[in-house]
Amino acid sequence: RTTLLPLLEVLLHRNLQIADIRNRKFMRGYHSITVCDDIPFAIDAYADSVKNSYTSSGDTFSIFRFRQSVVCMISDGMGNGERAAQSSRLITNIFQRMMVSGIPQDSAIKCINKLIQSDTYATLDVICFNRSQGVAYISAACPTFLLRDDQIYEINGSALPVGIISQMQPDCFQVDVKAGDEYLMISDGIYMNEIYKWLNQRTQTSVKADVESF
């Protein structure tokens, strides 16, 4: 517990806990040790979009789980219709493949940002929740909001009080996750008065019901 566990955590870059220790029968002095991820947070995520009867949406959203992470993305294709949707789908697909191939979250976000700035007409908002480390890596083109202790904070690197952001970088920053935190990701076309109205009317019965009511 004092030597092996800290060493494994450094090597594997994750928080671990010892699940079981057993003496090996007929092998005096040998033990069988089982370790597992120490995951302090359960992440519940849901997304939806407003349908437009005239043109198809150029936005794409994606939620997927990979190892200790829950990744939430919104990509806004420039313009509208199928061409914009193709650009936004391309961005979300590339980012998901990067994550699955083992590229670190912050490196993948920076790489996507450079791709967006050079070749692709689409934005990317992403939150990568690392459940084992209890942190969220955030890169946002549109405002992302943190609901914590009955307060709402706009996540843009400058509107947050001291202590919420633990690390800041040019393309993404890191927020320590606390129990009860809620993150609201939106595309463009949403106004603060609509957000406050929703906060006052929502039932908080489930994430799915809250998103659908919004």
Buried (B, 14 or more C-beta within 10 A) or exposed (E): EEEEBEEBBEEEEBBBEBEEEEEEEEEEEEEEEEBEBBBEBEBEBEBEEEEEEEEEBBBBBBEBEEEBBBBBBBBBBEEBBEEBBBBBBBBBEBBBEBBEEEBEBBEBBBBBBEBBEEEBBBBBBBBBBBBBBBBBBBBBBBBBBBBBEEEBBBBBBEEBEEEBBEEEEEEBBBBBBEEEBBBBBBBEEBEEEEBEEBBEEEEEEEBEEBBEEB
